[in-house]
C-alpha cells in the first residue's frame, strides 16, 4: 500500500517504544486501507471529535440498534 506519509507522524511513531511503534504502524495501515485518500496530520482535536462521535453512537445503541432495524 502506498500513501503520502506526514514526516511529523513518522517522527512521533519513531519516538515511541518498539511495541507502541508496532501498534501505531498497524493502525496507520488500517486507516489508509479504509480510506486511501486520507491525509495524515498531527490533529488531536479531530481524533477526539471522532472518539466522541463513536462513544455517542455506542450510547445510542450503536451496532445493536442498526442490527434491530435491519
Secondary structure, DSSP 8 states (H G I E B T S, - for coil): ------HHHHHHHHTS-HHHHHHHHHHHHHHHHH-TT------HHHHHHHHHHHHHHHHTTHHHHHHHH-
